[in-house]
Amino acid sequence: MGYAWDFSSVIRYKQVLIEGLLGTLWLAALAVTTAMVVGIVVALCRISATRLLSWPAAAVIAFFRNIPYIVQLFWFFYAVPVIFGVQASPFLAAYVSLSLYGGAYFAEIYRAGIRSIDRGQWEGAKAIGLPMGGVMRHVILPQALRRTVPALTTQTIEMVKLTTVASSVAYFDILYAGKLIADQDFRPIEAYTSVAILLIGALLILSWAASRLETRLRRA
């Protein structure tokens, strides 16, 4: 017998699904924004000639990139209250852990973009009297950011997908909402199919926007 699809429970609890999607997008937006800032800071420290900056930055990148994200999430959620005596909410644990995890990846993307700039541009900017900060701000970073848009987009999409892991610590995101709906009428296939459709739609819109941005930057 064929499976009898029934999306009535999804339709009945559509508001729950919408709120879950908003929770996912909110967490993703904050974490990605923070991770991009963290990534720039860590990348600049990583390429610094000062070992007191470059070595700790390299250690931070290696640490957060090589530990599975779910382990980091659980550590912030369960270990922080024990060590510091401060209860971390599901949102806070997910936000901090995802920001640091993504920041390590963004740092390597930025570093690769900065390293890709021809050495002559560094020397030319210095020759006209620009200080190192000015060289980086006005000459190097704008070009590096344009070159790294595809990689930044890929990492952003990965972070959006990783937000669903936050449901494992009871953060109310789209996956958690899907589970609640599935448990109501025991229709998990319909519930999680709806979750997948909404996530795919959101990621397609993000990819389209990034493609438009890349095209405009190339023309600039």
C-alpha positions as CSV (number, residue, x, y, z in Angstrom):
1,M,0.0,0.0,0.0
2,G,1.1,3.5,-0.8
3,Y,1.7,6.0,2.0
4,A,-1.3,8.3,2.6
5,W,0.2,11.8,2.9
6,D,-1.7,14.1,5.3
7,F,-0.5,17.6,5.9
8,S,-3.5,18.6,8.0
9,S,-1.5,18.7,11.2
10,V,1.1,20.9,9.6
11,I,-1.5,23.3,8.4
12,R,-3.2,23.3,11.8
13,Y,0.0,24.1,13.6
14,K,1.5,26.3,10.8
15,Q,2.0,29.1,13.3
16,V,4.3,26.9,15.4
17,L,6.3,26.1,12.2
18,I,6.6,29.8,11.3
19,E,7.8,30.8,14.8
20,G,10.3,28.0,14.6
21,L,11.6,29.3,11.3
22,L,11.9,32.8,12.7
23,G,13.8,31.3,15.6
24,T,16.2,29.7,13.2
25,L,16.7,32.9,11.1
26,W,17.2,35.0,14.2
27,L,19.8,32.7,15.6
28,A,21.5,32.4,12.2
29,A,21.5,36.2,11.6
30,L,23.1,37.0,15.0
31,A,25.6,34.2,14.9
32,V,26.7,34.8,11.4
33,T,27.1,38.6,12.0
34,T,29.1,38.0,15.1
35,A,31.2,35.2,13.5
36,M,32.2,37.5,10.6
37,V,33.4,40.2,13.1
38,V,35.2,37.6,15.2
39,G,36.7,36.1,12.0
40,I,38.2,39.4,10.9
41,V,39.8,40.1,14.3
42,V,41.2,36.5,14.4
43,A,42.4,36.7,10.8
44,L,44.3,39.9,11.4
45,C,45.9,38.5,14.5
46,R,46.7,35.3,12.5
47,I,48.7,37.2,9.8
48,S,50.4,39.5,12.3
49,A,54.2,39.3,12.4
50,T,53.9,39.4,16.2
51,R,53.9,35.9,17.6
52,L,52.0,36.9,20.7
53,L,49.1,37.5,18.3
54,S,49.6,35.0,15.6
55,W,50.2,31.9,17.7
56,P,47.1,32.3,20.0
57,A,45.0,33.1,16.9
58,A,46.2,29.9,15.2
59,A,45.4,27.9,18.3
60,V,41.9,29.4,18.5
61,I,41.3,28.5,14.8
62,A,42.5,25.0,15.2
63,F,40.6,24.4,18.4
64,F,37.2,25.5,17.1
65,R,37.5,24.0,13.7
66,N,38.6,20.6,14.9
67,I,36.0,20.0,17.5
68,P,32.5,18.9,16.3
69,Y,30.0,21.7,16.7
70,I,27.6,19.7,18.7
71,V,30.3,19.0,21.3
72,Q,31.0,22.7,21.6
73,L,27.2,23.4,22.0
74,F,26.9,20.8,24.7
75,W,29.9,22.2,26.5
76,F,28.6,25.7,26.6
77,F,25.1,24.5,27.7
78,Y,26.2,22.0,30.3
79,A,29.7,22.9,31.4
80,V,29.4,26.7,31.7
81,P,26.8,26.5,34.6
82,V,29.1,24.0,36.5
83,I,32.3,26.0,36.0
84,F,31.0,29.6,36.2
85,G,27.8,29.1,38.2
86,V,25.8,30.9,35.5
87,Q,23.0,29.1,33.7
88,A,23.3,29.4,29.9
89,S,19.9,29.5,28.2
90,P,19.5,27.4,25.0
91,F,19.7,30.5,22.9
92,L,22.8,31.9,24.6
93,A,24.6,28.5,24.4
94,A,23.8,28.1,20.7
95,Y,24.6,31.7,19.9
96,V,28.0,31.8,21.6
97,S,29.1,28.4,20.4
98,L,28.0,28.9,16.8
99,S,29.6,32.4,16.7
100,L,33.0,31.1,17.8
101,Y,32.7,28.0,15.6
102,G,31.8,30.0,12.6
103,G,34.4,32.7,13.5
104,A,37.2,30.2,13.2
105,Y,36.1,29.3,9.7
106,F,35.6,32.8,8.6
107,A,39.0,33.7,9.9
108,E,40.6,31.2,7.6
109,I,38.5,32.5,4.7
110,Y,39.6,36.1,5.3
111,R,43.2,35.0,5.7
112,A,43.2,33.3,2.4
113,G,41.6,36.3,0.8
114,I,44.2,38.7,2.3
115,R,47.0,36.4,1.2
116,S,45.7,36.3,-2.3
117,I,46.3,40.0,-2.8
118,D,49.5,40.6,-4.9
119,R,52.5,41.7,-2.8
120,G,53.0,44.7,-5.1
121,Q,49.8,46.3,-3.9
122,W,51.0,46.2,-0.3
123,E,54.3,47.7,-1.3
124,G,52.7,50.4,-3.5
125,A,50.3,51.5,-0.7
126,K,53.2,51.7,1.7
127,A,55.2,53.7,-0.8
128,I,52.6,56.5,-0.9
129,G,52.8,56.8,2.8
130,L,49.8,54.8,4.0
131,P,50.2,53.3,7.5
132,M,49.6,49.6,7.8
133,G,46.1,50.1,9.2
134,G,45.3,52.3,6.2
135,V,46.8,49.8,3.8
136,M,44.6,47.1,5.3
137,R,41.4,49.2,5.5
138,H,41.5,51.0,2.1
139,V,43.5,48.7,-0.2
140,I,43.7,45.1,1.0
141,L,40.4,44.3,2.9
142,P,38.0,45.6,0.2
143,Q,39.6,43.4,-2.5
144,A,39.9,40.4,-0.1
145,L,36.3,40.6,0.8
146,R,35.2,40.7,-2.9
147,R,37.3,37.6,-3.6
148,T,35.9,35.7,-0.6
149,V,32.2,36.2,-1.2
150,P,31.6,32.6,-2.6
151,A,33.5,31.0,0.3
152,L,31.7,33.3,2.8
153,T,28.4,32.4,1.3
154,T,29.1,28.7,1.6
155,Q,30.1,29.1,5.2
156,T,27.0,31.2,6.0
157,I,24.8,28.5,4.5
158,E,26.6,25.9,6.6
159,M,26.0,27.9,9.7
160,V,22.3,28.3,8.9
161,K,22.0,24.5,8.6
162,L,24.0,24.1,11.9
163,T,21.4,26.1,13.8
164,T,19.1,23.1,13.7
165,V,21.6,21.4,16.1
166,A,20.4,23.9,18.7
167,S,17.2,22.0,19.0
168,S,19.2,19.3,20.9
169,V,19.4,21.7,23.9
170,A,15.7,22.7,23.5
171,Y,16.2,25.9,21.6
172,F,12.9,26.6,19.8
173,D,14.0,26.5,16.1
174,I,12.4,25.1,13.0
175,L,13.5,21.5,13.8
176,Y,12.2,21.7,17.3
177,A,8.9,23.1,16.0
178,G,8.8,20.2,13.5
179,K,9.3,17.7,16.3
180,L,6.4,19.2,18.3
181,I,4.1,19.0,15.3
182,A,5.2,15.5,14.5
183,D,4.4,14.4,18.1
184,Q,0.9,15.8,18.0
185,D,-0.6,13.5,15.4
186,F,2.3,11.1,14.9
187,R,2.9,12.4,11.3
188,P,6.7,12.8,11.3
189,I,7.2,12.5,7.6
190,E,4.9,15.4,6.8
191,A,6.3,17.5,9.6
192,Y,9.9,17.0,8.7
193,T,9.2,17.3,5.0
194,S,7.7,20.7,5.7
195,V,10.8,21.6,7.7
196,A,13.0,20.6,4.8
197,I,11.0,22.6,2.3
198,L,11.1,25.8,4.4
199,L,14.9,25.4,5.0
200,I,15.6,24.8,1.4
201,G,13.6,27.8,0.4
202,A,15.4,30.0,2.9
203,L,18.8,28.8,1.7
204,L,17.9,29.3,-1.9
205,I,17.0,32.9,-1.2
206,L,20.3,33.3,0.6
207,S,22.2,31.8,-2.3
208,W,20.4,34.1,-4.7
209,A,21.1,37.2,-2.7
210,A,24.8,36.2,-2.4
211,S,25.0,35.6,-6.1
212,R,23.5,39.1,-6.8
213,L,26.0,40.6,-4.4
214,E,28.9,38.9,-6.0
215,T,27.8,40.1,-9.4
216,R,27.5,43.7,-8.2
217,L,30.9,43.6,-6.6
218,R,32.5,42.3,-9.7
219,R,31.1,45.2,-11.7
220,A,32.2,47.8,-9.1
